[in-house]
Amino acid sequence: MNELFDIPLYQRAILATLIIGFVNGYASAFVLLHRSPLKLTALSHSLLPGVALAAYFVGLGVLSAFFGAVIAAVIIGVLTVLLSRVTKISDDTVLAVLYTGAFAVGIMVLLKIGSNQDLENWLLGNILGLSDFDLWMSFIVGIIAVALLSIFRRAIVIKLYDPEVAASLGIRTRLLEYASFAVLILVLVTTLQAVGCILAIGMIVTPAAIVRPYISSPETLFPLSGLVGATGSALGLYLNIHFDLPGAGASIAATLAAMFLISVTLRSIFAK
């Protein structure tokens, strides 16, 4: 088994798993504190039409799929804000309607295109098929995301716990909100080729949920969630290779879910 990790294919996959797992785990702290996993779920599903339309009009490539997914998420996000203000309907309801419609459009485009292995890699994930360019893109976006969340972490935490205090301290809360979600969208998009747009939400939600029962300080939650995300993702990939399981992305998501169940079970036992 150890010989497998001497193969460049697996070395690249392990490195990508550690990078993507840490970045998603770090970002998951914000998602948990913001209590916005359902919004992220909707946005992750809205990436599907962006990837599908990019493949249909310009051909599928790393950059076309990346920008297609980003544009789709931004459009859905902006429309959600605008329509909720105009109609006075809650943004959760508007987002649910829009992402369902967007997902339906994505499915129709997929059926129009037909089966395409490269496209399926973006939708279902194929971390073993990542290229050096994919790895560098994940690394660069990861550095930017972690750096921004770290720099503005104190402002983000204050804003999440008490928006009025944040505003009194001169923090531009609305701009901070939009910028934070922009970072999360970038993290989601760079996760697509690892686990796909369907399972990406698990990587950006679960790590912080695993850590939270044991951590009371938001300052500690961010780095520890990153470490758990990296460890859990790497463990999922190892189990996938060791037991020759289908779908590395599914194995990673399932491993993180299992770690969450173990975490809450142990917490409930020791709390008694």
RAPE-V132347 format. One record per residue. N is the residue number from 0. BURIAL is 1 if it has 16 or more other C-alpha atoms within 10 Angstrom, else 0. Layout:
n->N burial->BURIAL
n->N burial->BURIAL
This chain:
n->0 burial->0
n->1 burial->0
n->2 burial->0
n->3 burial->0
n->4 burial->0
n->5 burial->0
n->6 burial->0
n->7 burial->0
n->8 burial->0
n->9 burial->1
n->10 burial->0
n->11 burial->1
n->12 burial->1
n->13 burial->1
n->14 burial->0
n->15 burial->1
n->16 burial->1
n->17 burial->1
n->18 burial->1
n->19 burial->1
n->20 burial->1
n->21 burial->1
n->22 burial->1
n->23 burial->1
n->24 burial->1
n->25 burial->1
n->26 burial->1
n->27 burial->1
n->28 burial->1
n->29 burial->1
n->30 burial->1
n->31 burial->1
n->32 burial->1
n->33 burial->0
n->34 burial->0
n->35 burial->0
n->36 burial->1
n->37 burial->0
n->38 burial->1
n->39 burial->1
n->40 burial->1
n->41 burial->1
n->42 burial->1
n->43 burial->1
n->44 burial->1
n->45 burial->1
n->46 burial->1
n->47 burial->1
n->48 burial->1
n->49 burial->1
n->50 burial->1
n->51 burial->1
n->52 burial->1
n->53 burial->1
n->54 burial->1
n->55 burial->0
n->56 burial->0
n->57 burial->0
n->58 burial->0
n->59 burial->1
n->60 burial->0
n->61 burial->1
n->62 burial->0
n->63 burial->1
n->64 burial->1
n->65 burial->1
n->66 burial->1
n->67 burial->1
n->68 burial->1
n->69 burial->1
n->70 burial->1
n->71 burial->1
n->72 burial->1
n->73 burial->1
n->74 burial->0
n->75 burial->1
n->76 burial->1
n->77 burial->0
n->78 burial->1
n->79 burial->1
n->80 burial->0
n->81 burial->0
n->82 burial->0
n->83 burial->1
n->84 burial->0
n->85 burial->0
n->86 burial->0
n->87 burial->0
n->88 burial->0
n->89 burial->0
n->90 burial->1
n->91 burial->1
n->92 burial->0
n->93 burial->1
n->94 burial->1
n->95 burial->1
n->96 burial->0
n->97 burial->1
n->98 burial->1
n->99 burial->0
n->100 burial->0
n->101 burial->1
n->102 burial->1
n->103 burial->0
n->104 burial->1
n->105 burial->1
n->106 burial->0
n->107 burial->0
n->108 burial->1
n->109 burial->1
n->110 burial->0
n->111 burial->0
n->112 burial->0
n->113 burial->0
n->114 burial->0
n->115 burial->0
n->116 burial->0
n->117 burial->1
n->118 burial->1
n->119 burial->0
n->120 burial->1
n->121 burial->1
n->122 burial->1
n->123 burial->1
n->124 burial->1
n->125 burial->1
n->126 burial->1
n->127 burial->1
n->128 burial->1
n->129 burial->1
n->130 burial->0
n->131 burial->0
n->132 burial->0
n->133 burial->1
n->134 burial->1
n->135 burial->0
n->136 burial->1
n->137 burial->1
n->138 burial->1
n->139 burial->0
n->140 burial->1
n->141 burial->1
n->142 burial->0
n->143 burial->1
n->144 burial->1
n->145 burial->1
n->146 burial->0
n->147 burial->0
n->148 burial->1
n->149 burial->1
n->150 burial->0
n->151 burial->0
n->152 burial->1
n->153 burial->0
n->154 burial->1
n->155 burial->1
n->156 burial->1
n->157 burial->1
n->158 burial->1
n->159 burial->1
n->160 burial->0
n->161 burial->0
n->162 burial->1
n->163 burial->0
n->164 burial->0
n->165 burial->1
n->166 burial->0
n->167 burial->0
n->168 burial->0
n->169 burial->0
n->170 burial->1
n->171 burial->0
n->172 burial->1
n->173 burial->0
n->174 burial->0
n->175 burial->0
n->176 burial->0
n->177 burial->0
n->178 burial->0
n->179 burial->1
n->180 burial->1
n->181 burial->1
n->182 burial->1
n->183 burial->1
n->184 burial->1
n->185 burial->1
n->186 burial->1
n->187 burial->1
n->188 burial->1
n->189 burial->1
n->190 burial->1
n->191 burial->1
n->192 burial->1
n->193 burial->1
n->194 burial->1
n->195 burial->1
n->196 burial->1
n->197 burial->1
n->198 burial->1
n->199 burial->1
n->200 burial->1
n->201 burial->1
n->202 burial->1
n->203 burial->1
n->204 burial->1
n->205 burial->1
n->206 burial->1
n->207 burial->1
n->208 burial->1
n->209 burial->1
n->210 burial->1
n->211 burial->1
n->212 burial->0
n->213 burial->0
n->214 burial->0
n->215 burial->0
n->216 burial->0
n->217 burial->0
n->218 burial->0
n->219 burial->0
n->220 burial->1
n->221 burial->1
n->222 burial->1
n->223 burial->1
n->224 burial->1
n->225 burial->1
n->226 burial->1
n->227 burial->1
n->228 burial->1
n->229 burial->1
n->230 burial->1
n->231 burial->1
n->232 burial->1
n->233 burial->1
n->234 burial->1
n->235 burial->1
n->236 burial->1
n->237 burial->1
n->238 burial->1
n->239 burial->1
n->240 burial->1
n->241 burial->0
n->242 burial->0
n->243 burial->0
n->244 burial->0
n->245 burial->0
n->246 burial->1
n->247 burial->1
n->248 burial->1
n->249 burial->1
n->250 burial->1
n->251 burial->1
n->252 burial->1
n->253 burial->1
n->254 burial->1
n->255 burial->1
n->256 burial->1
n->257 burial->0
n->258 burial->1
n->259 burial->1
n->260 burial->0
n->261 burial->0
n->262 burial->1
n->263 burial->1
n->264 burial->0
n->265 burial->0
n->266 burial->0
n->267 burial->0
n->268 burial->0
n->269 burial->0
n->270 burial->0
n->271 burial->0
